């Protein structure tokens, strides 16, 4: 069970880090921040 959710969890973490990177670097580009957070939420909903 752990191995089946490893890669989706890794993808969720990377999506959140991408959103954090855009928030840290360029706070004015809200569309990219929302995009990456939405991708993380969507992956979490499908996985869990």
PDB file with SEQRES, HELIX, SHEET and CRYST1 records, atoms N, CA, C and O in Angstrom:
SEQRES   1 A   48  UNK UNK UNK UNK UNK UNK UNK UNK UNK UNK UNK UNK UNK          
SEQRES   2 A   48  UNK UNK UNK UNK UNK UNK UNK UNK UNK UNK UNK UNK UNK          
SEQRES   3 A   48  UNK UNK UNK UNK UNK UNK UNK UNK UNK UNK UNK UNK UNK          
SEQRES   4 A   48  UNK UNK UNK UNK UNK UNK UNK UNK UNK                          
HELIX    1 AA1 UNK A    6  UNK A   25  1                                  20    
HELIX    2 AA2 UNK A   30  UNK A   47  1                                  18    
CRYST1    1.000    1.000    1.000  90.00  90.00  90.00 P 1           1          
ATOM      1  N   UNK A   1       0.817  -1.186   0.000  1.00  0.00           N  
ATOM      2  CA  UNK A   1       0.000   0.000   0.000  1.00  0.00           C  
ATOM      3  C   UNK A   1       0.872   1.265   0.000  1.00  0.00           C  
ATOM      4  O   UNK A   1       0.525   2.264  -0.631  1.00  0.00           O  
ATOM      5  N   UNK A   2       1.971   1.215   0.691  1.00  0.00           N  
ATOM      6  CA  UNK A   2       2.846   2.375   0.758  1.00  0.00           C  
ATOM      7  C   UNK A   2       3.459   2.697  -0.602  1.00  0.00           C  
ATOM      8  O   UNK A   2       3.591   3.868  -0.959  1.00  0.00           O  
ATOM      9  N   UNK A   3       3.827   1.686  -1.351  1.00  0.00           N  
ATOM     10  CA  UNK A   3       4.481   1.933  -2.632  1.00  0.00           C  
ATOM     11  C   UNK A   3       3.519   2.460  -3.688  1.00  0.00           C  
ATOM     12  O   UNK A   3       3.949   3.134  -4.624  1.00  0.00           O  
ATOM     13  N   UNK A   4       2.228   2.168  -3.557  1.00  0.00           N  
ATOM     14  CA  UNK A   4       1.281   2.651  -4.567  1.00  0.00           C  
ATOM     15  C   UNK A   4       0.993   4.139  -4.411  1.00  0.00           C  
ATOM     16  O   UNK A   4       0.553   4.781  -5.365  1.00  0.00           O  
ATOM     17  N   UNK A   5       1.228   4.691  -3.249  1.00  0.00           N  
ATOM     18  CA  UNK A   5       0.948   6.108  -3.030  1.00  0.00           C  
ATOM     19  C   UNK A   5       2.208   6.950  -2.895  1.00  0.00           C  
ATOM     20  O   UNK A   5       2.131   8.139  -2.584  1.00  0.00           O  
ATOM     21  N   UNK A   6       3.357   6.347  -3.127  1.00  0.00           N  
ATOM     22  CA  UNK A   6       4.603   7.081  -2.988  1.00  0.00           C  
ATOM     23  C   UNK A   6       4.747   8.152  -4.065  1.00  0.00           C  
ATOM     24  O   UNK A   6       5.000   9.312  -3.742  1.00  0.00           O  
ATOM     25  N   UNK A   7       4.593   7.793  -5.317  1.00  0.00           N  
ATOM     26  CA  UNK A   7       4.782   8.748  -6.406  1.00  0.00           C  
ATOM     27  C   UNK A   7       3.703   9.828  -6.460  1.00  0.00           C  
ATOM     28  O   UNK A   7       4.033  10.986  -6.718  1.00  0.00           O  
ATOM     29  N   UNK A   8       2.423   9.503  -6.227  1.00  0.00           N  
ATOM     30  CA  UNK A   8       1.448  10.602  -6.158  1.00  0.00           C  
ATOM     31  C   UNK A   8       1.725  11.568  -5.000  1.00  0.00           C  
ATOM     32  O   UNK A   8       1.527  12.776  -5.138  1.00  0.00           O  
ATOM     33  N   UNK A   9       2.177  11.041  -3.873  1.00  0.00           N  
ATOM     34  CA  UNK A   9       2.520  11.910  -2.747  1.00  0.00           C  
ATOM     35  C   UNK A   9       3.724  12.776  -3.091  1.00  0.00           C  
ATOM     36  O   UNK A   9       3.763  13.955  -2.739  1.00  0.00           O  
ATOM     37  N   UNK A  10       4.695  12.204  -3.771  1.00  0.00           N  
ATOM     38  CA  UNK A  10       5.853  12.976  -4.221  1.00  0.00           C  
ATOM     39  C   UNK A  10       5.418  14.070  -5.194  1.00  0.00           C  
ATOM     40  O   UNK A  10       5.938  15.185  -5.139  1.00  0.00           O  
ATOM     41  N   UNK A  11       4.489  13.771  -6.070  1.00  0.00           N  
ATOM     42  CA  UNK A  11       3.975  14.759  -7.014  1.00  0.00           C  
ATOM     43  C   UNK A  11       3.242  15.886  -6.286  1.00  0.00           C  
ATOM     44  O   UNK A  11       3.365  17.051  -6.665  1.00  0.00           O  
ATOM     45  N   UNK A  12       2.493  15.553  -5.261  1.00  0.00           N  
ATOM     46  CA  UNK A  12       1.794  16.567  -4.474  1.00  0.00           C  
ATOM     47  C   UNK A  12       2.800  17.505  -3.809  1.00  0.00           C  
ATOM     48  O   UNK A  12       2.635  18.725  -3.824  1.00  0.00           O  
ATOM     49  N   UNK A  13       3.834  16.920  -3.230  1.00  0.00           N  
ATOM     50  CA  UNK A  13       4.867  17.726  -2.564  1.00  0.00           C  
ATOM     51  C   UNK A  13       5.569  18.631  -3.575  1.00  0.00           C  
ATOM     52  O   UNK A  13       5.813  19.803  -3.287  1.00  0.00           O  
ATOM     53  N   UNK A  14       5.891  18.108  -4.741  1.00  0.00           N  
ATOM     54  CA  UNK A  14       6.553  18.917  -5.765  1.00  0.00           C  
ATOM     55  C   UNK A  14       5.643  20.036  -6.268  1.00  0.00           C  
ATOM     56  O   UNK A  14       6.115  21.138  -6.545  1.00  0.00           O  
ATOM     57  N   UNK A  15       4.348  19.764  -6.388  1.00  0.00           N  
ATOM     58  CA  UNK A  15       3.403  20.807  -6.798  1.00  0.00           C  
ATOM     59  C   UNK A  15       3.339  21.927  -5.767  1.00  0.00           C  
ATOM     60  O   UNK A  15       3.305  23.104  -6.125  1.00  0.00           O  
ATOM     61  N   UNK A  16       3.323  21.564  -4.499  1.00  0.00           N  
ATOM     62  CA  UNK A  16       3.289  22.579  -3.438  1.00  0.00           C  
ATOM     63  C   UNK A  16       4.595  23.377  -3.435  1.00  0.00           C  
ATOM     64  O   UNK A  16       4.577  24.592  -3.238  1.00  0.00           O  
ATOM     65  N   UNK A  17       5.716  22.705  -3.649  1.00  0.00           N  
ATOM     66  CA  UNK A  17       6.992  23.423  -3.715  1.00  0.00           C  
ATOM     67  C   UNK A  17       7.050  24.354  -4.923  1.00  0.00           C  
ATOM     68  O   UNK A  17       7.630  25.437  -4.843  1.00  0.00           O  
ATOM     69  N   UNK A  18       6.455  23.942  -6.038  1.00  0.00           N  
ATOM     70  CA  UNK A  18       6.408  24.819  -7.207  1.00  0.00           C  
ATOM     71  C   UNK A  18       5.580  26.059  -6.906  1.00  0.00           C  
ATOM     72  O   UNK A  18       5.966  27.168  -7.277  1.00  0.00           O  
ATOM     73  N   UNK A  19       4.452  25.884  -6.238  1.00  0.00           N  
ATOM     74  CA  UNK A  19       3.626  27.034  -5.855  1.00  0.00           C  
ATOM     75  C   UNK A  19       4.379  27.938  -4.885  1.00  0.00           C  
ATOM     76  O   UNK A  19       4.311  29.162  -4.991  1.00  0.00           O  
ATOM     77  N   UNK A  20       5.093  27.338  -3.943  1.00  0.00           N  
ATOM     78  CA  UNK A  20       5.864  28.126  -2.981  1.00  0.00           C  
ATOM     79  C   UNK A  20       7.001  28.873  -3.684  1.00  0.00           C  
ATOM     80  O   UNK A  20       7.326  30.003  -3.321  1.00  0.00           O  
ATOM     81  N   UNK A  21       7.590  28.245  -4.670  1.00  0.00           N  
ATOM     82  CA  UNK A  21       8.652  28.910  -5.428  1.00  0.00           C  
ATOM     83  C   UNK A  21       8.143  30.119  -6.182  1.00  0.00           C  
ATOM     84  O   UNK A  21       8.799  31.160  -6.202  1.00  0.00           O  
ATOM     85  N   UNK A  22       6.977  29.995  -6.805  1.00  0.00           N  
ATOM     86  CA  UNK A  22       6.392  31.146  -7.481  1.00  0.00           C  
ATOM     87  C   UNK A  22       5.969  32.217  -6.479  1.00  0.00           C  
ATOM     88  O   UNK A  22       6.101  33.408  -6.759  1.00  0.00           O  
ATOM     89  N   UNK A  23       5.468  31.813  -5.326  1.00  0.00           N  
ATOM     90  CA  UNK A  23       5.077  32.785  -4.313  1.00  0.00           C  
ATOM     91  C   UNK A  23       6.299  33.513  -3.765  1.00  0.00           C  
ATOM     92  O   UNK A  23       6.241  34.711  -3.491  1.00  0.00           O  
ATOM     93  N   UNK A  24       7.388  32.798  -3.610  1.00  0.00           N  
ATOM     94  CA  UNK A  24       8.614  33.403  -3.073  1.00  0.00           C  
ATOM     95  C   UNK A  24       9.269  34.338  -4.089  1.00  0.00           C  
ATOM     96  O   UNK A  24       9.727  35.427  -3.743  1.00  0.00           O  
ATOM     97  N   UNK A  25       9.304  33.895  -5.350  1.00  0.00           N  
ATOM     98  CA  UNK A  25      10.030  34.646  -6.358  1.00  0.00           C  
ATOM     99  C   UNK A  25       9.218  35.818  -6.919  1.00  0.00           C  
ATOM    100  O   UNK A  25       9.723  36.935  -7.025  1.00  0.00           O  
ATOM    101  N   UNK A  26       7.970  35.555  -7.273  1.00  0.00           N  
ATOM    102  CA  UNK A  26       7.169  36.586  -7.923  1.00  0.00           C  
ATOM    103  C   UNK A  26       5.750  36.540  -7.376  1.00  0.00           C  
ATOM    104  O   UNK A  26       4.902  35.799  -7.875  1.00  0.00           O  
ATOM    105  N   UNK A  27       5.506  37.328  -6.357  1.00  0.00           N  
ATOM    106  CA  UNK A  27       4.221  37.295  -5.673  1.00  0.00           C  
ATOM    107  C   UNK A  27       3.085  37.858  -6.523  1.00  0.00           C  
ATOM    108  O   UNK A  27       1.917  37.672  -6.183  1.00  0.00           O  
ATOM    109  N   UNK A  28       3.405  38.544  -7.625  1.00  0.00           N  
ATOM    110  CA  UNK A  28       2.371  39.155  -8.445  1.00  0.00           C  
ATOM    111  C   UNK A  28       1.744  38.175  -9.432  1.00  0.00           C  
ATOM    112  O   UNK A  28       0.699  38.476 -10.010  1.00  0.00           O  
ATOM    113  N   UNK A  29       2.343  37.035  -9.633  1.00  0.00           N  
ATOM    114  CA  UNK A  29       1.818  36.075 -10.610  1.00  0.00           C  
ATOM    115  C   UNK A  29       0.939  35.045  -9.895  1.00  0.00           C  
ATOM    116  O   UNK A  29       1.351  33.903  -9.691  1.00  0.00           O  
ATOM    117  N   UNK A  30      -0.263  35.455  -9.520  1.00  0.00           N  
ATOM    118  CA  UNK A  30      -1.173  34.614  -8.753  1.00  0.00           C  
ATOM    119  C   UNK A  30      -1.690  33.430  -9.550  1.00  0.00           C  
ATOM    120  O   UNK A  30      -2.033  32.395  -8.977  1.00  0.00           O  
ATOM    121  N   UNK A  31      -1.750  33.574 -10.876  1.00  0.00           N  
ATOM    122  CA  UNK A  31      -2.293  32.479 -11.690  1.00  0.00           C  
ATOM    123  C   UNK A  31      -1.435  31.222 -11.605  1.00  0.00           C  
ATOM    124  O   UNK A  31      -1.973  30.116 -11.558  1.00  0.00           O  
ATOM    125  N   UNK A  32      -0.143  31.367 -11.586  1.00  0.00           N  
ATOM    126  CA  UNK A  32       0.738  30.201 -11.482  1.00  0.00           C  
ATOM    127  C   UNK A  32       0.687  29.589 -10.088  1.00  0.00           C  
ATOM    128  O   UNK A  32       0.737  28.369  -9.938  1.00  0.00           O  
ATOM    129  N   UNK A  33       0.587  30.434  -9.072  1.00  0.00           N  
ATOM    130  CA  UNK A  33       0.481  29.917  -7.700  1.00  0.00           C  
ATOM    131  C   UNK A  33      -0.808  29.118  -7.543  1.00  0.00           C  
ATOM    132  O   UNK A  33      -0.800  28.018  -6.991  1.00  0.00           O  
ATOM    133  N   UNK A  34      -1.913  29.675  -8.030  1.00  0.00           N  
ATOM    134  CA  UNK A  34      -3.199  28.977  -7.946  1.00  0.00           C  
ATOM    135  C   UNK A  34      -3.184  27.709  -8.784  1.00  0.00           C  
ATOM    136  O   UNK A  34      -3.753  26.694  -8.381  1.00  0.00           O  
ATOM    137  N   UNK A  35      -2.538  27.755  -9.948  1.00  0.00           N  
ATOM    138  CA  UNK A  35      -2.451  26.571 -10.806  1.00  0.00           C  
ATOM    139  C   UNK A  35      -1.760  25.415 -10.089  1.00  0.00           C  
ATOM    140  O   UNK A  35      -2.274  24.296 -10.084  1.00  0.00           O  
ATOM    141  N   UNK A  36      -0.610  25.669  -9.490  1.00  0.00           N  
ATOM    142  CA  UNK A  36       0.139  24.591  -8.851  1.00  0.00           C  
ATOM    143  C   UNK A  36      -0.533  24.095  -7.584  1.00  0.00           C  
ATOM    144  O   UNK A  36      -0.472  22.903  -7.281  1.00  0.00           O  
ATOM    145  N   UNK A  37      -1.173  24.988  -6.837  1.00  0.00           N  
ATOM    146  CA  UNK A  37      -1.921  24.530  -5.669  1.00  0.00           C  
ATOM    147  C   UNK A  37      -3.143  23.712  -6.081  1.00  0.00           C  
ATOM    148  O   UNK A  37      -3.494  22.737  -5.416  1.00  0.00           O  
ATOM    149  N   UNK A  38      -3.783  24.102  -7.165  1.00  0.00           N  
ATOM    150  CA  UNK A  38      -4.921  23.328  -7.675  1.00  0.00           C  
ATOM    151  C   UNK A  38      -4.482  21.953  -8.165  1.00  0.00           C  
ATOM    152  O   UNK A  38      -5.192  20.965  -7.975  1.00  0.00           O  
ATOM    153  N   UNK A  39      -3.318  21.891  -8.790  1.00  0.00           N  
ATOM    154  CA  UNK A  39      -2.796  20.595  -9.234  1.00  0.00           C  
ATOM    155  C   UNK A  39      -2.514  19.689  -8.034  1.00  0.00           C  
ATOM    156  O   UNK A  39      -2.774  18.487  -8.087  1.00  0.00           O  
ATOM    157  N   UNK A  40      -1.987  20.257  -6.964  1.00  0.00           N  
ATOM    158  CA  UNK A  40      -1.729  19.462  -5.769  1.00  0.00           C  
ATOM    159  C   UNK A  40      -3.025  18.978  -5.134  1.00  0.00           C  
ATOM    160  O   UNK A  40      -3.117  17.827  -4.706  1.00  0.00           O  
ATOM    161  N   UNK A  41      -4.023  19.847  -5.073  1.00  0.00           N  
ATOM    162  CA  UNK A  41      -5.312  19.457  -4.476  1.00  0.00           C  
ATOM    163  C   UNK A  41      -6.001  18.408  -5.330  1.00  0.00           C  
ATOM    164  O   UNK A  41      -6.570  17.454  -4.799  1.00  0.00           O  
ATOM    165  N   UNK A  42      -5.959  18.569  -6.632  1.00  0.00           N  
ATOM    166  CA  UNK A  42      -6.582  17.590  -7.526  1.00  0.00           C  
ATOM    167  C   UNK A  42      -5.898  16.225  -7.407  1.00  0.00           C  
ATOM    168  O   UNK A  42      -6.574  15.197  -7.359  1.00  0.00           O  
ATOM    169  N   UNK A  43      -4.588  16.210  -7.358  1.00  0.00           N  
ATOM    170  CA  UNK A  43      -3.873  14.940  -7.205  1.00  0.00           C  
ATOM    171  C   UNK A  43      -4.184  14.291  -5.863  1.00  0.00           C  
ATOM    172  O   UNK A  43      -4.320  13.070  -5.775  1.00  0.00           O  
ATOM    173  N   UNK A  44      -4.294  15.100  -4.827  1.00  0.00           N  
ATOM    174  CA  UNK A  44      -4.636  14.565  -3.504  1.00  0.00           C  
ATOM    175  C   UNK A  44      -6.046  13.979  -3.498  1.00  0.00           C  
ATOM    176  O   UNK A  44      -6.280  12.923  -2.911  1.00  0.00           O  
ATOM    177  N   UNK A  45      -6.977  14.660  -4.148  1.00  0.00           N  
ATOM    178  CA  UNK A  45      -8.359  14.150  -4.196  1.00  0.00           C  
ATOM    179  C   UNK A  45      -8.453  12.837  -4.964  1.00  0.00           C  
ATOM    180  O   UNK A  45      -9.198  11.940  -4.569  1.00  0.00           O  
ATOM    181  N   UNK A  46      -7.728  12.720  -6.025  1.00  0.00           N  
ATOM    182  CA  UNK A  46      -7.767  11.495  -6.829  1.00  0.00           C  
ATOM    183  C   UNK A  46      -7.044  10.352  -6.114  1.00  0.00           C  
ATOM    184  O   UNK A  46      -7.474   9.200  -6.182  1.00  0.00           O  
ATOM    185  N   UNK A  47      -5.951  10.675  -5.434  1.00  0.00           N  
ATOM    186  CA  UNK A  47      -5.131   9.640  -4.807  1.00  0.00           C  
ATOM    187  C   UNK A  47      -5.734   9.128  -3.520  1.00  0.00           C  
ATOM    188  O   UNK A  47      -5.779   7.920  -3.286  1.00  0.00           O  
ATOM    189  N   UNK A  48      -6.195  10.035  -2.688  1.00  0.00           N  
ATOM    190  CA  UNK A  48      -6.674   9.643  -1.372  1.00  0.00           C  
ATOM    191  C   UNK A  48      -8.178   9.728  -1.314  1.00  0.00           C  
ATOM    192  O   UNK A  48      -8.774   9.435  -0.278  1.00  0.00           O  
TER     193      UNK A  48                                                      
END                                                                             
